[in-house]
């Protein structure tokens, strides 16, 4: 874990976002399957992938990003 990811993951905002992403991953409403990763042959989890991405952009509007993720990954009814 790099220092930027560690700092983001331990921040108050990072903790809240992780909880939201975990609830999305546990829900059957969203497509949150693991992605291929050359770093981990078993795949990179949805939560870890998004946390890594968001940690790279500290000025990102995280609430908007998570809202967009919900729209993009929601299964149609």
MODELLER restraints for C-alpha pairs under 7 A, 6 or more apart:
rsr = mdl.restraints
at = mdl.atoms
rsr.add(forms.Gaussian(group=physical.xy_distance, feature=features.Distance(at['CA:4:A'], at['CA:55:A']), mean=6.09, stdev=0.5))
rsr.add(forms.Gaussian(group=physical.xy_distance, feature=features.Distance(at['CA:5:A'], at['CA:52:A']), mean=6.10, stdev=0.5))
rsr.add(forms.Gaussian(group=physical.xy_distance, feature=features.Distance(at['CA:5:A'], at['CA:55:A']), mean=5.18, stdev=0.5))
rsr.add(forms.Gaussian(group=physical.xy_distance, feature=features.Distance(at['CA:8:A'], at['CA:14:A']), mean=5.31, stdev=0.5))
rsr.add(forms.Gaussian(group=physical.xy_distance, feature=features.Distance(at['CA:8:A'], at['CA:55:A']), mean=5.69, stdev=0.5))
rsr.add(forms.Gaussian(group=physical.xy_distance, feature=features.Distance(at['CA:9:A'], at['CA:15:A']), mean=6.04, stdev=0.5))
rsr.add(forms.Gaussian(group=physical.xy_distance, feature=features.Distance(at['CA:18:A'], at['CA:47:A']), mean=6.88, stdev=0.5))
rsr.add(forms.Gaussian(group=physical.xy_distance, feature=features.Distance(at['CA:21:A'], at['CA:47:A']), mean=5.66, stdev=0.5))
rsr.add(forms.Gaussian(group=physical.xy_distance, feature=features.Distance(at['CA:22:A'], at['CA:47:A']), mean=6.34, stdev=0.5))
rsr.add(forms.Gaussian(group=physical.xy_distance, feature=features.Distance(at['CA:24:A'], at['CA:30:A']), mean=6.31, stdev=0.5))
rsr.add(forms.Gaussian(group=physical.xy_distance, feature=features.Distance(at['CA:25:A'], at['CA:32:A']), mean=5.50, stdev=0.5))
rsr.add(forms.Gaussian(group=physical.xy_distance, feature=features.Distance(at['CA:29:A'], at['CA:74:A']), mean=5.69, stdev=0.5))
rsr.add(forms.Gaussian(group=physical.xy_distance, feature=features.Distance(at['CA:29:A'], at['CA:75:A']), mean=5.71, stdev=0.5))
rsr.add(forms.Gaussian(group=physical.xy_distance, feature=features.Distance(at['CA:30:A'], at['CA:73:A']), mean=5.12, stdev=0.5))
rsr.add(forms.Gaussian(group=physical.xy_distance, feature=features.Distance(at['CA:30:A'], at['CA:74:A']), mean=4.35, stdev=0.5))
rsr.add(forms.Gaussian(group=physical.xy_distance, feature=features.Distance(at['CA:30:A'], at['CA:75:A']), mean=5.60, stdev=0.5))
rsr.add(forms.Gaussian(group=physical.xy_distance, feature=features.Distance(at['CA:31:A'], at['CA:73:A']), mean=5.08, stdev=0.5))
rsr.add(forms.Gaussian(group=physical.xy_distance, feature=features.Distance(at['CA:31:A'], at['CA:74:A']), mean=6.28, stdev=0.5))
rsr.add(forms.Gaussian(group=physical.xy_distance, feature=features.Distance(at['CA:31:A'], at['CA:75:A']), mean=6.51, stdev=0.5))
rsr.add(forms.Gaussian(group=physical.xy_distance, feature=features.Distance(at['CA:32:A'], at['CA:46:A']), mean=5.54, stdev=0.5))
rsr.add(forms.Gaussian(group=physical.xy_distance, feature=features.Distance(at['CA:32:A'], at['CA:73:A']), mean=6.93, stdev=0.5))
rsr.add(forms.Gaussian(group=physical.xy_distance, feature=features.Distance(at['CA:33:A'], at['CA:46:A']), mean=6.41, stdev=0.5))
rsr.add(forms.Gaussian(group=physical.xy_distance, feature=features.Distance(at['CA:34:A'], at['CA:43:A']), mean=5.46, stdev=0.5))
rsr.add(forms.Gaussian(group=physical.xy_distance, feature=features.Distance(at['CA:34:A'], at['CA:44:A']), mean=5.36, stdev=0.5))
rsr.add(forms.Gaussian(group=physical.xy_distance, feature=features.Distance(at['CA:34:A'], at['CA:45:A']), mean=4.59, stdev=0.5))
rsr.add(forms.Gaussian(group=physical.xy_distance, feature=features.Distance(at['CA:34:A'], at['CA:46:A']), mean=5.60, stdev=0.5))
rsr.add(forms.Gaussian(group=physical.xy_distance, feature=features.Distance(at['CA:35:A'], at['CA:43:A']), mean=5.20, stdev=0.5))
rsr.add(forms.Gaussian(group=physical.xy_distance, feature=features.Distance(at['CA:35:A'], at['CA:44:A']), mean=5.12, stdev=0.5))
rsr.add(forms.Gaussian(group=physical.xy_distance, feature=features.Distance(at['CA:35:A'], at['CA:45:A']), mean=6.53, stdev=0.5))
rsr.add(forms.Gaussian(group=physical.xy_distance, feature=features.Distance(at['CA:36:A'], at['CA:43:A']), mean=4.62, stdev=0.5))
rsr.add(forms.Gaussian(group=physical.xy_distance, feature=features.Distance(at['CA:36:A'], at['CA:44:A']), mean=6.14, stdev=0.5))
rsr.add(forms.Gaussian(group=physical.xy_distance, feature=features.Distance(at['CA:37:A'], at['CA:43:A']), mean=5.32, stdev=0.5))
rsr.add(forms.Gaussian(group=physical.xy_distance, feature=features.Distance(at['CA:37:A'], at['CA:44:A']), mean=5.72, stdev=0.5))
